[in-house]
């Protein structure tokens, strides 16, 4: 009998399999489709801390940026630094002083993932960098950087690394039930290619099915409340902008990214309630028009014709509060406390903290197995070489995170208190002179 069976081959499940294999556990993963081909593939393809969470969930930005630094060290060939320009216009929801305060507050977290200091840009610099951008009302901009990642490649590389260590990966296999004996989960009923059925046993079953985690635990009579949020991107099969962009959307309630990558451009995402299940998400004409209109506020000739769309459901854990206050943090569920010993779920989270999610999941599995072993995914690259050392950075208080998760309004006030103090300090110190386009290019090595 194997030590571990992992359900789901997105980036989280792939990370769990690699972590388990590095600790010497025998492990098997089931994935019905392509590695990382569902929720992982429908992301914005960024390893980032989440600058917008600083408005209402500072500790999630902290935790995500902290672990993103480990991903930068261990998956470097799959990552590329992406400079992002945030243009600001008269009458914007956030004036330039607020935007610069926000990116200033982001910088301590940027350092955790080898991000560069921000730049304040003059209107002339923004126009020189982006000649087609609307100039009327443009007062300037701010730049920061994130890491673009080959998202599906990241999941696949984790799986290949795990296989090299002896783990097994079964693609085209779907878990359709849980095997239970005496109040324990001891395996899954699986269906493979051509309808082949097999009972696969393991001492611990890890549910890493992303937005499908609730469907998996229902086989044990359990429930994981989720607030699924649908995100659509437009994909253009040609480069349309020289740098990344963060643009206030047409409804002024959200921002959308314009992300260039090798041979193409992503625009999105939307962020909408997904009332059905994760298999029901579809891009609507309204979403397409929303994204096109949002970009054409700034670029009147931005192409209306796109190559395709990608859409997925974000597995956000059920929580109270308004949509804008939804936290993207994760939780590892030990279902032994609910009468299903041997079943563990990794729920919520983001691609940027998948490694930490996997670590906490395998820590719990090792405890259940009675096989203590240290996590090594931060110290070994995906190619199997020792990872370069990184400075020690503090992690956020776990007890404070748990408390604020239960009180979303207090979590927002906690975040805003830091931003308010930073704004006062910035105004007292006076602004730095804005940078020109040449300084921008030198800063980011363009």
C-alpha positions in Angstrom: 0.0 0.0 0.0 1.3 3.4 -0.9 1.9 6.1 1.7 0.1 8.8 -0.3 -2.5 9.2 -3.1 -3.0 12.6 -4.5 -6.2 13.6 -6.3 -5.6 16.4 -8.8 -2.6 17.3 -11.0 -2.9 21.1 -10.9 0.1 23.0 -9.5 -1.0 22.3 -5.9 -1.3 18.6 -6.4 1.9 18.4 -8.4 3.6 20.3 -5.6 2.3 17.8 -3.0 3.6 14.9 -5.0 7.1 16.4 -5.4 7.2 17.3 -1.7 6.2 13.8 -0.7 8.7 12.2 -3.0 11.5 14.4 -1.7 10.7 13.1 1.8 10.9 9.5 0.7 7.2 8.7 0.7 5.7 6.4 -1.9 3.1 8.4 -3.7 0.7 8.3 -6.7 -1.2 11.1 -8.3 -4.3 11.0 -10.4 -5.2 13.7 -13.0 -8.1 13.3 -15.5 -6.7 15.8 -18.0 -3.5 17.6 -18.8 -1.2 18.6 -15.9 -2.1 22.1 -14.8 -4.7 22.2 -17.6 -7.7 23.5 -15.6 -7.5 26.2 -12.9 -3.7 26.6 -13.1 -3.9 27.2 -16.9 -6.7 29.8 -16.5 -4.6 32.0 -14.2 -2.9 35.3 -15.1 0.4 33.3 -15.1 2.0 35.5 -12.5 4.0 34.5 -9.4 3.2 37.5 -7.3 2.4 38.6 -3.8 -0.9 40.3 -4.6 -0.5 44.0 -4.5 -4.2 44.7 -4.4 -4.6 42.5 -1.2 -2.7 45.3 0.6 -6.0 47.2 0.6 -7.8 44.6 2.7 -5.7 41.5 3.5 -2.1 42.5 4.2 -1.1 39.2 5.8 -2.0 37.2 2.7 0.2 39.4 0.6 3.0 38.8 3.2 2.6 35.0 3.2 2.3 34.7 -0.6 5.3 37.0 -1.3 7.4 35.1 1.2 6.8 31.8 -0.5 7.0 33.2 -4.0 10.7 33.8 -3.2 11.2 30.1 -2.8 9.5 29.5 -6.2 11.8 32.1 -7.8 14.8 30.1 -6.4 13.7 26.7 -7.4 11.8 27.2 -10.7 13.9 30.0 -12.3 14.0 28.6 -15.9 10.2 28.9 -16.0 10.0 32.5 -14.8 10.7 35.9 -16.4 10.7 39.2 -14.7 7.7 41.3 -15.9 7.8 45.1 -15.4 4.3 46.4 -15.0 3.2 50.0 -15.5 0.2 51.4 -13.7 -0.9 54.6 -15.5 -2.9 57.1 -13.5 -5.4 59.7 -14.8 -7.2 62.7 -13.4 -10.3 61.5 -11.7 -9.1 57.9 -11.2 -10.4 56.0 -8.2 -6.9 56.0 -6.7 -4.9 59.2 -7.3 -1.2 59.0 -7.9 -0.3 59.6 -4.3 -2.4 56.6 -3.2 -1.0 54.4 -5.9 2.6 55.3 -5.1 1.8 54.7 -1.4 0.5 51.2 -2.3 3.5 50.2 -4.2 5.8 51.6 -1.5 4.0 49.4 1.0 4.5 46.5 -1.4 8.3 46.9 -1.5 9.2 45.0 1.7 7.3 42.0 0.3 8.8 42.5 -3.2 12.3 42.0 -1.6 11.1 38.6 -0.4 10.7 37.4 -4.0 13.7 39.4 -5.6 11.4 42.2 -6.8 12.9 45.6 -7.7 12.0 48.9 -6.1 9.2 50.8 -7.8 9.6 53.8 -10.0 7.4 56.9 -10.2 7.0 57.8 -13.9 6.2 61.1 -15.5 3.4 61.3 -18.0 6.0 61.8 -20.7 7.7 58.6 -19.7 4.5 56.6 -19.8 3.7 58.0 -23.2 7.2 57.2 -24.5 7.0 53.6 -23.2 3.4 53.2 -24.5 3.0 55.5 -27.6 -0.5 54.3 -28.3 -1.8 55.1 -24.8 -4.4 57.8 -24.2 -2.7 61.0 -23.2 -5.7 63.1 -22.2 -5.8 63.4 -18.4 -2.7 61.3 -17.9 -0.8 62.6 -14.8 1.9 59.9 -14.6 2.3 56.4 -13.5 4.0 53.9 -11.2 5.9 50.8 -12.2 6.6 47.6 -10.2 7.5 44.1 -11.3 6.2 40.6 -10.9 7.3 37.2 -12.3 5.6 35.7 -15.4 5.5 31.9 -15.2 4.7 29.1 -17.6 1.9 27.9 -15.4 1.2 24.6 -17.0 5.0 24.0 -17.3 5.3 24.6 -13.6 2.8 21.9 -12.8 4.4 19.5 -15.3 7.9 20.2 -14.0 6.9 19.3 -10.5 5.3 16.1 -11.6 8.4 15.1 -13.6 10.6 15.9 -10.6 8.4 13.7 -8.5 8.5 10.9 -11.0 12.3 11.1 -11.1 12.2 10.4 -7.4 10.0 7.3 -7.7 6.5 8.8 -7.6 3.8 7.6 -10.0 1.6 9.8 -12.2 -1.5 8.6 -13.9 -2.9 11.0 -16.5 -6.4 10.3 -17.8 -7.5 8.9 -14.4 -10.4 10.3 -12.4 -11.2 9.6 -8.8 -14.9 8.7 -8.7 -15.3 7.5 -5.1 -13.5 7.0 -1.8 -12.7 3.6 -0.4 -13.7 3.6 3.3 -13.2 0.9 6.0 -14.0 1.3 9.6 -14.3 5.1 9.5 -11.0 5.5 7.6 -10.4 6.5 4.0 -8.0 3.9 2.6 -8.0 4.7 -1.1 -10.1 5.8 -4.1 -12.2 4.2 -6.8 -10.7 5.4 -10.1 -11.7 5.3 -13.7 -9.0 5.5 -16.3 -8.7 5.5 -20.1 -11.4 3.5 -22.0 -13.5 3.2 -18.8 -11.0 1.0 -16.9 -11.9 0.9 -13.2 -9.5 0.2 -10.4 -9.4 0.5 -6.6 -6.2 2.3 -5.6 -5.2 2.1 -1.9 -3.1 4.4 0.2 -2.6 5.2 3.9 -3.4 8.9 3.3 -5.5 10.4 0.5 -4.8 14.0 -0.4 -7.6 16.0 -2.0 -5.9 18.7 -4.1 -8.7 19.0 -6.7 -8.8 22.8 -6.6 -12.4 24.0 -7.2 -13.5 20.3 -7.2 -12.4 19.7 -3.6 -16.0 19.8 -2.3 -17.1 17.2 -4.9 -14.3 14.9 -3.6 -15.2 15.1 0.1 -18.9 14.6 -0.6 -18.0 10.9 -1.3 -17.2 10.8 2.5 -20.4 12.6 3.4 -18.5 15.9 4.1 -18.6 19.4 2.8 -16.1 22.2 2.1 -17.9 25.5 1.6 -16.5 27.4 -1.4 -17.2 30.7 -3.0 -16.2 29.9 -6.5 -15.3 33.0 -8.5 -15.1 32.9 -12.3 -12.2 34.5 -14.0 -11.9 35.0 -17.8 -8.9 36.2 -19.9 -8.7 37.1 -23.5 -5.8 35.6 -25.2 -4.1 37.2 -28.2 -1.6 35.2 -30.2 0.6 38.2 -30.8 2.5 40.7 -28.6 0.5 43.9 -28.2 2.3 45.8 -25.5 6.1 46.1 -24.6 5.5 45.9 -20.8 2.8 44.6 -18.4 -0.1 47.0 -17.5 -2.4 47.3 -14.6 -5.5 49.3 -15.7 -8.6 50.5 -13.9 -11.5 48.6 -15.5 -14.4 50.3 -17.2 -16.7 49.9 -14.1 -13.9 51.5 -11.9 -14.5 48.7 -9.4 -11.7 46.4 -10.5 -8.4 46.4 -12.3 -7.3 44.2 -15.2 -3.9 43.1 -16.3 -2.5 43.2 -19.8 0.3 40.7 -19.7 2.7 40.2 -22.6 4.4 36.8 -23.0 6.4 35.1 -25.7 4.3 35.4 -28.8 1.1 36.6 -27.1 -0.8 38.8 -24.7 -3.3 38.1 -21.9 -6.0 40.5 -20.9 -7.9 39.9 -17.6 -9.2 38.5 -15.4 -12.8 39.1 -14.7 -14.0 38.3 -11.2 -17.6 37.0 -11.0 -19.7 34.7 -8.9 -19.8 31.2 -10.3 -23.2 29.9 -9.1 -22.8 26.5 -10.7 -20.0 23.9 -10.3 -16.5 24.3 -11.6 -17.4 22.3 -14.7 -20.1 24.9 -15.6 -17.9 27.9 -16.0 -18.2 29.6 -19.4 -17.0 32.9 -20.8 -20.0 35.2 -21.5 -20.3 37.9 -24.2 -20.6 40.4 -21.3 -17.2 39.4 -19.9 -15.6 39.7 -23.3 -17.1 43.2 -23.8 -16.0 44.2 -20.3 -12.4 43.3 -20.9 -12.3 44.8 -24.4 -13.9 48.1 -23.2 -11.6 48.3 -20.2 -8.5 48.2 -22.3 -9.9 50.4 -25.0 -10.4 53.1 -22.4 -6.6 53.6 -22.7 -5.8 52.2 -26.2 -8.5 53.2 -28.7 -7.1 50.9 -31.4 -6.6 47.9 -29.2 -7.7 44.9 -31.3 -11.3 43.8 -30.8 -10.6 40.4 -32.3 -8.8 38.0 -29.9 -7.5 34.5 -30.5 -9.4 32.6 -27.7 -10.5 32.9 -24.1 -9.4 31.0 -21.0 -11.7 30.7 -18.1 -11.6 28.9 -14.7 -13.1 28.9 -11.3 -11.0 30.2 -8.4 -11.3 27.8 -5.4 -11.9 30.6 -2.7 -12.8 29.2 0.7 -16.3 30.0 1.9 -16.2 33.1 4.1 -18.4 36.0 5.2 -18.0 39.5 3.9 -18.4 41.3 0.6 -16.8 40.2 -2.6 -14.0 42.7 -2.5 -12.9 41.4 0.9 -12.6 37.7 0.0 -9.3 36.3 1.2 -7.2 34.1 -1.1 -5.6 32.3 1.8 -5.6 28.5 2.0 -6.4 25.9 4.7 -5.4 22.3 5.1 -8.3 20.2 6.3 -7.8 17.1 8.5 -11.0 15.2 7.9 -10.1 12.7 10.6 -11.8 15.1 13.0 -15.0 14.6 11.0 -14.9 10.8 11.0 -12.9 10.3 7.7 -9.4 9.5 9.1 -6.8 9.3 6.3 -8.4 12.1 4.2 -6.7 15.5 3.9 -7.8 18.4 1.7 -5.7 21.3 0.5 -8.3 24.1 -0.1 -8.1 27.6 -1.3 -4.8 29.3 -2.0 -3.1 30.7 -5.1 -0.4 29.5 -7.6 2.0 31.9 -5.9 1.9 29.9 -2.6 1.4 26.4 -3.9 4.8 25.2 -2.5 3.8 26.3 1.0 0.4 24.7 0.6 2.1 21.5 -0.4 4.5 21.7 2.5 1.7 22.1 5.1 -0.2 19.2 3.5 2.7 16.8 3.5 3.6 17.9 7.0 0.2 16.7 8.1 0.5 13.5 6.1 3.8 12.7 7.6 2.4 13.1 11.1 -0.4 10.7 10.3 2.0 8.2 8.7 4.4 8.4 11.7 7.2 9.2 9.2 8.7 12.5 10.3 10.8 14.1 7.5 11.7 17.7 6.8 10.4 19.5 3.7 13.1 20.1 1.1 11.1 21.8 -1.7 12.7 25.2 -0.9 16.2 23.9 -1.0 16.2 21.8 -4.2 15.4 23.1 -7.6 13.0 21.4 -9.9 16.0 20.1 -11.8 17.3 18.4 -8.6 20.2 20.8 -7.9 20.7 22.6 -4.6 18.8 25.9 -4.6 20.7 29.1 -4.1 20.3 30.4 -0.5 18.0 33.3 0.2 18.0 35.8 3.0 15.9 35.1 6.1 12.6 37.0 6.0 10.0 37.1 8.8 6.7 35.2 8.2 3.3 36.7 9.2 1.8 35.8 12.6 -0.3 32.6 12.1 -2.5 33.5 15.1 -3.2 37.0 13.8 -4.0 35.5 10.4 -6.5 33.1 11.9 -8.1 35.8 14.0 -8.4 38.3 11.1 -9.8 35.6 8.8 -12.8 35.4 11.1 -13.2 39.2 11.1 -13.0 40.5 7.5 -13.8 44.1 8.5 -11.0 44.1 11.1 -8.7 42.5 8.5 -9.5 45.5 6.1 -8.8 48.0 8.9 -5.6 46.3 9.7 -4.4 46.7 6.1 -5.6 50.2 5.8 -3.9 51.3 8.9 -0.5 50.4 7.3 -1.4 52.3 4.2 -2.6 55.3 6.1 0.6 55.5 8.1 2.7 55.1 4.9 0.7 57.9 3.1 1.4 60.3 6.0 5.1 59.4 5.9 5.3 59.8 2.1 3.5 63.2 2.2 5.8 64.4 5.0 8.9 63.4 3.2 7.9 64.9 -0.2 7.8 63.1 -3.5 10.7 61.9 -5.5 11.2 63.4 -8.9 9.6 61.2 -11.5 11.7 58.9 -13.7 11.9 59.1 -17.4 11.7 56.2 -19.9 15.4 55.7 -20.2 15.7 55.3 -16.4 12.8 52.8 -16.6 14.5 50.7 -19.2 17.8 50.7 -17.3 16.1 49.8 -14.0 14.4 46.7 -15.5 17.3 45.8 -17.9 15.3 46.3 -21.1 
